[in-house]
Structure formats: C-alpha cells, structure tokens
Amino acid sequence: QVQLAESGGGLVQPGGSLRLSCTASGLPVRLYAMNPMSWYRQGPGKQRELVAQITAGGATNYVDSVKGRFVISRDNAKNTMWLQMNSLKSDDTAVYYCYMYYRAPYWGQGTQVTVSS
C-alpha cells in the first residue's frame, strides 16, 4: 500500500517562504523513481488545481500563477519530493497535496499553507 505524507505547511506572512516535503512509503525506490510526482492545492471555495509536476527524469512544469516563485524537486533515493515556495501571496493559501499514480491514484493527507499578515 503506497502512502504519501506531506509536511512543512504553516502560517507565513506575504512575501515569505515555506518548503513542503512529501515522502512516499510502501513502494520500492526503483518504482518510485519511475513515476512522475505532483503537488496540487485546494484553496477555500476553489477547485483542486495542479501546482507543479516533476517527471522521473526531473523535468518540471508549473501552473502559471507560481512560475518563478515555486520550485519542485525530488530525491529518488529518499522517496521524497519538495516544493520550495517563495514570495508567497495570500492567493497561495490552500491545502497542499502530493500526488502520484502507480497502478492507482495516491494522495497525501494534505498540509495547510496560510499566507496572511
């Protein structure tokens, strides 16, 4: 059973930074390394949206609203993915989820990010 666990959320002022982590368990490293990983978020009253994705080979893509501010990365040897979030805005307030697909979709439990002064 694959499990994803996020951490690193919290309250931050506008302009601040946070780093989210997602660690996968229940999957051999070689299989984790073969799959793309993603970060999604769901803000209050909004639909869940794809924020960033990283392929097995390290190629990345981002939703336009976070380009130049967020950086997604992964360490396949540690079954871990990160989302470095800089220059945070109030619109970034959301629950952030990590996601992967391996024979089935898997979601983490989510971590709350609140950007407020």
C-alpha positions as CSV (number, residue, x, y, z in Angstrom):
1,Q,0.0,0.0,0.0
2,V,1.5,3.3,-1.1
3,Q,1.3,6.1,1.4
4,L,2.3,9.8,0.9
5,A,3.0,12.0,3.8
6,E,3.3,15.8,3.5
7,S,4.9,18.2,6.0
8,G,6.1,21.7,6.1
9,G,2.9,23.8,6.0
10,G,2.1,26.6,8.3
11,L,1.3,30.3,8.6
12,V,3.6,32.7,6.8
13,Q,3.4,36.4,6.0
14,P,3.1,37.7,2.4
15,G,6.5,37.6,0.7
16,G,7.7,34.8,2.9
17,S,8.8,31.3,2.1
18,L,7.9,27.7,3.0
19,R,9.3,24.4,2.0
20,L,6.9,21.4,1.7
21,S,8.0,17.8,1.8
22,C,6.3,14.7,0.6
23,T,7.7,11.2,1.5
24,A,6.4,8.1,-0.1
25,S,6.4,4.7,1.6
26,G,5.2,1.3,0.7
27,L,6.9,1.4,-2.7
28,P,10.4,0.2,-3.7
29,V,12.7,3.1,-4.6
30,R,13.1,1.8,-8.2
31,L,9.4,2.1,-8.8
32,Y,9.0,5.4,-7.1
33,A,11.8,6.7,-9.3
34,M,9.9,5.7,-12.4
35,N,6.8,7.8,-11.7
36,P,6.1,11.5,-12.0
37,M,5.1,13.2,-8.9
38,S,2.9,16.3,-8.4
39,W,1.8,18.9,-6.0
40,Y,-1.9,20.0,-6.0
41,R,-3.6,22.6,-3.9
42,Q,-7.2,23.5,-3.0
43,G,-7.9,26.9,-1.7
44,P,-11.0,28.0,0.2
45,G,-14.0,27.8,-2.1
46,K,-11.8,26.7,-5.1
47,Q,-11.3,23.5,-7.0
48,R,-8.2,21.5,-6.6
49,E,-5.6,22.5,-9.1
50,L,-2.3,21.1,-10.2
51,V,0.5,23.4,-9.0
52,A,3.7,21.6,-10.2
53,Q,4.8,18.3,-11.6
54,I,8.2,16.6,-11.8
55,T,8.9,13.6,-14.1
56,A,11.1,10.7,-13.3
57,G,13.8,12.4,-15.2
58,G,13.5,15.6,-13.4
59,A,11.6,17.7,-16.0
60,T,9.3,20.2,-14.4
61,N,6.2,22.2,-15.2
62,Y,4.2,24.7,-13.2
63,V,0.9,26.4,-13.2
64,D,1.4,30.0,-14.5
65,S,0.5,31.6,-11.2
66,V,3.5,30.1,-9.4
67,K,6.1,30.2,-12.2
68,G,9.3,32.0,-11.0
69,R,8.2,31.6,-7.3
70,F,7.9,27.9,-6.7
71,V,10.4,25.1,-7.3
72,I,9.6,21.4,-7.3
73,S,12.4,18.9,-6.8
74,R,12.8,15.2,-5.8
75,D,15.4,12.8,-4.4
76,N,14.5,9.4,-5.7
77,A,16.9,7.7,-3.3
78,K,14.9,9.1,-0.4
79,N,11.4,8.6,-2.0
80,T,11.0,12.3,-1.3
81,M,9.7,15.3,-3.2
82,W,9.8,19.0,-2.1
83,L,8.1,22.2,-3.1
84,Q,10.0,25.4,-2.3
85,M,7.6,28.2,-2.2
86,N,9.0,31.8,-2.3
87,S,7.4,35.2,-2.5
88,L,4.2,33.8,-1.1
89,K,0.9,35.6,-1.7
90,S,-2.5,35.4,0.0
91,D,-3.8,33.6,-3.1
92,D,-1.4,30.8,-2.3
93,T,-3.4,30.0,0.8
94,A,-4.6,26.4,0.4
95,V,-4.3,22.8,1.5
96,Y,-1.4,21.4,-0.5
97,Y,-1.4,17.7,-1.5
98,C,1.2,15.5,-3.1
99,Y,0.1,13.0,-5.7
100,M,1.4,10.1,-7.6
101,Y,-0.1,7.4,-9.8
102,Y,1.2,3.9,-9.7
103,R,-1.5,1.4,-10.8
104,A,-3.9,3.7,-8.9
105,P,-4.0,7.3,-7.8
106,Y,-2.5,8.1,-4.4
107,W,-2.9,11.3,-2.4
108,G,-1.3,12.6,0.7
109,Q,-3.4,13.8,3.6
110,G,-2.6,17.4,2.8
111,T,-0.8,20.2,4.6
112,Q,-2.3,23.6,5.3
113,V,-0.5,26.7,4.0
114,T,-1.8,30.0,5.1
115,V,-0.4,33.3,3.8
116,S,-1.6,36.2,5.9
117,S,-0.3,39.2,7.7
